[in-house]
Amino acid sequence: MSFPVEKTSSEWQAVLSPEQFRVIREKGTEAPFTGEYDKHMPSSGVYTCAACSAPLYRANHKFKSGCGWPAFFDALPGAVTRHEDRTFGMARTEIVCSNCGGHLGHVFKGEGYPTPTDERHCVNSVSMKFDEKEPEAKV
């Protein structure tokens, strides 16, 4: 699959930290309860892709799930692409940035959280950056 932002592995390694490269480009996972944004609960702002700066999630879509990673009940429209992931002998739904294809984490449905979508986007902190400013509406 191709994405609007395409770079070689060497180009990604030049702009990402070793941990960001491992998670975002090699589909790794950071240890639970260690990420910068796990307990980060701002009332406004936007989380962006750490690799390409594309807006991904609104701060007010984040919720406390207790899973050890930042959890969101929805992404910004078109910001996230879903793929089936059959690693580790199970079927999960991987989520990647729609702009650069960077691995964000996984989405889980039907867990019973009291959110509007009954979905949990379980996202690696290292895959995101936080911007206090809301993205401007497209006219």
PyRosetta script that sets phi, psi and omega in degrees:
from pyrosetta import init, pose_from_sequence

init()
pose = pose_from_sequence("MSFPVEKTSSEWQAVLSPEQFRVIREKGTEAPFTGEYDKHMPSSGVYTCAACSAPLYRANHKFKSGCGWPAFFDALPGAVTRHEDRTFGMARTEIVCSNCGGHLGHVFKGEGYPTPTDERHCVNSVSMKFDEKEPEAKV")
pose.set_psi(1, 139.9)
pose.set_omega(1, 178.8)
pose.set_phi(2, -105.0)
pose.set_psi(2, 155.6)
pose.set_omega(2, -177.7)
pose.set_phi(3, -131.6)
pose.set_psi(3, 157.5)
pose.set_omega(3, -179.6)
pose.set_phi(4, -55.5)
pose.set_psi(4, -37.8)
pose.set_omega(4, 177.7)
pose.set_phi(5, -102.1)
pose.set_psi(5, 115.7)
pose.set_omega(5, 179.7)
pose.set_phi(6, -123.3)
pose.set_psi(6, 129.7)
pose.set_omega(6, 176.5)
pose.set_phi(7, -139.4)
pose.set_psi(7, 157.3)
pose.set_omega(7, 174.2)
pose.set_phi(8, -76.7)
pose.set_psi(8, 165.7)
pose.set_omega(8, 176.0)
pose.set_phi(9, -56.7)
pose.set_psi(9, -41.2)
pose.set_omega(9, 179.2)
pose.set_phi(10, -63.0)
pose.set_psi(10, -40.3)
pose.set_omega(10, 178.7)
pose.set_phi(11, -66.0)
pose.set_psi(11, -40.7)
pose.set_omega(11, 177.2)
pose.set_phi(12, -65.5)
pose.set_psi(12, -42.0)
pose.set_omega(12, -179.9)
pose.set_phi(13, -62.3)
pose.set_psi(13, -28.6)
pose.set_omega(13, -179.8)
pose.set_phi(14, -73.4)
pose.set_psi(14, -22.9)
pose.set_omega(14, -176.2)
pose.set_phi(15, -112.6)
pose.set_psi(15, -10.8)
pose.set_omega(15, -179.8)
pose.set_phi(16, -112.5)
pose.set_psi(16, 150.3)
pose.set_omega(16, 173.4)
pose.set_phi(17, -69.3)
pose.set_psi(17, 163.3)
pose.set_omega(17, 177.5)
pose.set_phi(18, -56.3)
pose.set_psi(18, -39.6)
pose.set_omega(18, 179.2)
pose.set_phi(19, -69.2)
pose.set_psi(19, -41.3)
pose.set_omega(19, 176.3)
pose.set_phi(20, -61.7)
pose.set_psi(20, -43.9)
pose.set_omega(20, 179.6)
pose.set_phi(21, -61.4)
pose.set_psi(21, -44.6)
pose.set_omega(21, -179.7)
pose.set_phi(22, -59.5)
pose.set_psi(22, -44.0)
pose.set_omega(22, -177.4)
pose.set_phi(23, -79.8)
pose.set_psi(23, -52.1)
pose.set_omega(23, -172.2)
pose.set_phi(24, -73.2)
pose.set_psi(24, -42.7)
pose.set_omega(24, -174.4)
pose.set_phi(25, -97.8)
pose.set_psi(25, -26.2)
pose.set_omega(25, -178.5)
pose.set_phi(26, -108.9)
pose.set_psi(26, 10.9)
pose.set_omega(26, 175.1)
pose.set_phi(27, 61.0)
pose.set_psi(27, 40.2)
pose.set_omega(27, 177.5)
pose.set_phi(28, -82.6)
pose.set_psi(28, -177.0)
pose.set_omega(28, 177.9)
pose.set_phi(29, -137.9)
pose.set_psi(29, 134.4)
pose.set_omega(29, 174.8)
pose.set_phi(30, -79.5)
pose.set_psi(30, 156.3)
pose.set_omega(30, -179.9)
pose.set_phi(31, -62.9)
pose.set_psi(31, 142.9)
pose.set_omega(31, 179.5)
pose.set_phi(32, -63.3)
pose.set_psi(32, 149.0)
pose.set_omega(32, 176.8)
pose.set_phi(33, 65.3)
pose.set_psi(33, 15.7)
pose.set_omega(33, -179.9)
pose.set_phi(34, -111.9)
pose.set_psi(34, -15.0)
pose.set_omega(34, -173.8)
pose.set_phi(35, -73.6)
pose.set_psi(35, 148.9)
pose.set_omega(35, -179.0)
pose.set_phi(36, -57.7)
pose.set_psi(36, -32.7)
pose.set_omega(36, -173.3)
pose.set_phi(37, -104.8)
pose.set_psi(37, 5.8)
pose.set_omega(37, -179.7)
pose.set_phi(38, -57.2)
pose.set_psi(38, -49.6)
pose.set_omega(38, -177.8)
pose.set_phi(39, -102.2)
pose.set_psi(39, 6.0)
pose.set_omega(39, 179.3)
pose.set_phi(40, -74.5)
pose.set_psi(40, 116.2)
pose.set_omega(40, -174.5)
pose.set_phi(41, -130.8)
pose.set_psi(41, 65.0)
pose.set_omega(41, 177.5)
pose.set_phi(42, -72.5)
pose.set_psi(42, 157.2)
pose.set_omega(42, 179.9)
pose.set_phi(43, -88.2)
pose.set_psi(43, -18.7)
pose.set_omega(43, 177.6)
pose.set_phi(44, -145.1)
pose.set_psi(44, 168.5)
pose.set_omega(44, -178.7)
pose.set_phi(45, 116.2)
pose.set_psi(45, -176.2)
pose.set_omega(45, -177.0)
pose.set_phi(46, -141.6)
pose.set_psi(46, 142.3)
pose.set_omega(46, 173.7)
pose.set_phi(47, -94.5)
pose.set_psi(47, 132.5)
pose.set_omega(47, -177.7)
pose.set_phi(48, -117.5)
pose.set_psi(48, 163.5)
pose.set_omega(48, 177.5)
pose.set_phi(49, -67.2)
pose.set_psi(49, 129.7)
pose.set_omega(49, 179.5)
pose.set_phi(50, -68.0)
pose.set_psi(50, -21.8)
pose.set_omega(50, -178.0)
pose.set_phi(51, -87.6)
pose.set_psi(51, -40.4)
pose.set_omega(51, -172.9)
pose.set_phi(52, -127.7)
pose.set_psi(52, -1.2)
pose.set_omega(52, 177.7)
pose.set_phi(53, 71.1)
pose.set_psi(53, 11.2)
pose.set_omega(53, 177.6)
pose.set_phi(54, -68.1)
pose.set_psi(54, 136.1)
pose.set_omega(54, 176.1)
pose.set_phi(55, -63.0)
pose.set_psi(55, 135.0)
pose.set_omega(55, -176.7)
pose.set_phi(56, -119.2)
pose.set_psi(56, -52.0)
pose.set_omega(56, -171.8)
pose.set_phi(57, -137.5)
pose.set_psi(57, 141.1)
pose.set_omega(57, 171.9)
pose.set_phi(58, -81.6)
pose.set_psi(58, 143.5)
pose.set_omega(58, 179.3)
pose.set_phi(59, -58.5)
pose.set_psi(59, -35.4)
pose.set_omega(59, -177.7)
pose.set_phi(60, -78.0)
pose.set_psi(60, 4.0)
pose.set_omega(60, 172.4)
pose.set_phi(61, -100.5)
pose.set_psi(61, 0.5)
pose.set_omega(61, 179.9)
pose.set_phi(62, -86.6)
pose.set_psi(62, 143.3)
pose.set_omega(62, 177.7)
pose.set_phi(63, -142.4)
pose.set_psi(63, 161.5)
pose.set_omega(63, 179.4)
pose.set_phi(64, -84.4)
pose.set_psi(64, 111.1)
pose.set_omega(64, -179.5)
pose.set_phi(65, -105.2)
pose.set_psi(65, -21.3)
pose.set_omega(65, -177.4)
pose.set_phi(66, 77.7)
pose.set_psi(66, 10.1)
pose.set_omega(66, -176.1)
pose.set_phi(67, -82.6)
pose.set_psi(67, -14.5)
pose.set_omega(67, 179.4)
pose.set_phi(68, 100.8)
pose.set_psi(68, -3.4)
pose.set_omega(68, 176.3)
pose.set_phi(69, -131.8)
pose.set_psi(69, 156.6)
pose.set_omega(69, 174.5)
pose.set_phi(70, -56.5)
pose.set_psi(70, 138.0)
pose.set_omega(70, -178.2)
pose.set_phi(71, -125.6)
pose.set_psi(71, 133.9)
pose.set_omega(71, 178.8)
pose.set_phi(72, -128.0)
pose.set_psi(72, 148.1)
pose.set_omega(72, 178.6)
pose.set_phi(73, -92.6)
pose.set_psi(73, -10.1)
pose.set_omega(73, 177.7)
pose.set_phi(74, -164.5)
pose.set_psi(74, 156.5)
pose.set_omega(74, 176.6)
pose.set_phi(75, -104.2)
pose.set_psi(75, 166.0)
pose.set_omega(75, 171.6)
pose.set_phi(76, -63.0)
pose.set_psi(76, 146.3)
pose.set_omega(76, -177.6)
pose.set_phi(77, -53.6)
pose.set_psi(77, 125.6)
pose.set_omega(77, 177.4)
pose.set_phi(78, 76.0)
pose.set_psi(78, 0.8)
pose.set_omega(78, -174.5)
pose.set_phi(79, -78.0)
pose.set_psi(79, -26.6)
pose.set_omega(79, -173.1)
pose.set_phi(80, -124.2)
pose.set_psi(80, 137.3)
pose.set_omega(80, 176.5)
pose.set_phi(81, -111.3)
pose.set_psi(81, 138.9)
pose.set_omega(81, -178.1)
pose.set_phi(82, -105.0)
pose.set_psi(82, 141.0)
pose.set_omega(82, 177.2)
pose.set_phi(83, -136.1)
pose.set_psi(83, 148.9)
pose.set_omega(83, 172.9)
pose.set_phi(84, -75.1)
pose.set_psi(84, 135.7)
pose.set_omega(84, -179.6)
pose.set_phi(85, -123.4)
pose.set_psi(85, 115.6)
pose.set_omega(85, -177.9)
pose.set_phi(86, -108.6)
pose.set_psi(86, 22.4)
pose.set_omega(86, 176.9)
pose.set_phi(87, -72.4)
pose.set_psi(87, 161.0)
pose.set_omega(87, 177.7)
pose.set_phi(88, 61.5)
pose.set_psi(88, 25.4)
pose.set_omega(88, 174.0)
pose.set_phi(89, 69.6)
pose.set_psi(89, 22.5)
pose.set_omega(89, 178.4)
pose.set_phi(90, -142.7)
pose.set_psi(90, 161.8)
pose.set_omega(90, 176.7)
pose.set_phi(91, -99.1)
pose.set_psi(91, 122.1)
pose.set_omega(91, 176.6)
pose.set_phi(92, -132.2)
pose.set_psi(92, 168.8)
pose.set_omega(92, 176.5)
pose.set_phi(93, -108.5)
pose.set_psi(93, 110.9)
pose.set_omega(93, 177.1)
pose.set_phi(94, -79.9)
pose.set_psi(94, 145.2)
pose.set_omega(94, 173.5)
pose.set_phi(95, -118.7)
pose.set_psi(95, 134.9)
pose.set_omega(95, 179.0)
pose.set_phi(96, -129.3)
pose.set_psi(96, 158.2)
pose.set_omega(96, 174.8)
pose.set_phi(97, -65.7)
pose.set_psi(97, 128.5)
pose.set_omega(97, -179.7)
pose.set_phi(98, -71.1)
pose.set_psi(98, -14.9)
pose.set_omega(98, -178.9)
pose.set_phi(99, -88.5)
pose.set_psi(99, -38.6)
pose.set_omega(99, -176.3)
pose.set_phi(100, -126.0)
pose.set_psi(100, -6.3)
pose.set_omega(100, -179.8)
pose.set_phi(101, 79.0)
pose.set_psi(101, 9.3)
pose.set_omega(101, -179.4)
pose.set_phi(102, -67.9)
pose.set_psi(102, 136.4)
pose.set_omega(102, 179.7)
pose.set_phi(103, -66.2)
pose.set_psi(103, 129.1)
pose.set_omega(103, 177.4)
pose.set_phi(104, -105.5)
pose.set_psi(104, -43.8)
pose.set_omega(104, -176.9)
pose.set_phi(105, 161.4)
pose.set_psi(105, -137.5)
pose.set_omega(105, -178.2)
pose.set_phi(106, -139.4)
pose.set_psi(106, 157.0)
pose.set_omega(106, 175.9)
pose.set_phi(107, -116.3)
pose.set_psi(107, 137.6)
pose.set_omega(107, -178.6)
pose.set_phi(108, -123.6)
pose.set_psi(108, 139.5)
pose.set_omega(108, -177.8)
pose.set_phi(109, -115.9)
pose.set_psi(109, 154.7)
pose.set_omega(109, 170.3)
pose.set_phi(110, 69.2)
pose.set_psi(110, 28.4)
pose.set_omega(110, -179.8)
pose.set_phi(111, -87.7)
pose.set_psi(111, -6.2)
pose.set_omega(111, 176.1)
pose.set_phi(112, 87.4)
pose.set_psi(112, 13.1)
pose.set_omega(112, 176.3)
pose.set_phi(113, -68.6)
pose.set_psi(113, 144.4)
pose.set_omega(113, -178.7)
pose.set_phi(114, -80.0)
pose.set_psi(114, 66.3)
pose.set_omega(114, 180.0)
pose.set_phi(115, -122.1)
pose.set_psi(115, 162.6)
pose.set_omega(115, -177.8)
pose.set_phi(116, -62.6)
pose.set_psi(116, -24.5)
pose.set_omega(116, -174.6)
pose.set_phi(117, -108.7)
pose.set_psi(117, -13.6)
pose.set_omega(117, -172.2)
pose.set_phi(118, 53.8)
pose.set_psi(118, 36.4)
pose.set_omega(118, 174.0)
pose.set_phi(119, -122.5)
pose.set_psi(119, 151.5)
pose.set_omega(119, 174.0)
pose.set_phi(120, -126.8)
pose.set_psi(120, 109.0)
pose.set_omega(120, 172.4)
pose.set_phi(121, -84.0)
pose.set_psi(121, 107.2)
pose.set_omega(121, -177.4)
pose.set_phi(122, -94.9)
pose.set_psi(122, 105.3)
pose.set_omega(122, -167.7)
pose.set_phi(123, -116.6)
pose.set_psi(123, 135.0)
pose.set_omega(123, 174.8)
pose.set_phi(124, -67.4)
pose.set_psi(124, 129.5)
pose.set_omega(124, 177.4)
pose.set_phi(125, -56.9)
pose.set_psi(125, -39.5)
pose.set_omega(125, -176.0)
pose.set_phi(126, -65.9)
pose.set_psi(126, -15.4)
pose.set_omega(126, 178.4)
pose.set_phi(127, -84.4)
pose.set_psi(127, -4.9)
pose.set_omega(127, -174.7)
pose.set_phi(128, -129.4)
pose.set_psi(128, 162.9)
pose.set_omega(128, 167.0)
pose.set_phi(129, -128.1)
pose.set_psi(129, 158.3)
pose.set_omega(129, 179.1)
pose.set_phi(130, -113.6)
pose.set_psi(130, 136.4)
pose.set_omega(130, 176.6)
pose.set_phi(131, -123.5)
pose.set_psi(131, 123.9)
pose.set_omega(131, -178.8)
pose.set_phi(132, -65.8)
pose.set_psi(132, -20.8)
pose.set_omega(132, -178.3)
pose.set_phi(133, -85.1)
pose.set_psi(133, 136.9)
pose.set_omega(133, 174.8)
pose.set_phi(134, -73.8)
pose.set_psi(134, 145.8)
pose.set_omega(134, 176.8)
pose.set_phi(135, -66.2)
pose.set_psi(135, 146.1)
pose.set_omega(135, 179.5)
pose.set_phi(136, -72.2)
pose.set_psi(136, 142.6)
pose.set_omega(136, 179.2)
pose.set_phi(137, -70.0)
pose.set_psi(137, 139.5)
pose.set_omega(137, 177.6)
pose.set_phi(138, -81.1)
pose.set_psi(138, 133.1)
pose.set_omega(138, -178.5)
pose.set_phi(139, -101.0)
pose.dump_pdb("model.pdb")
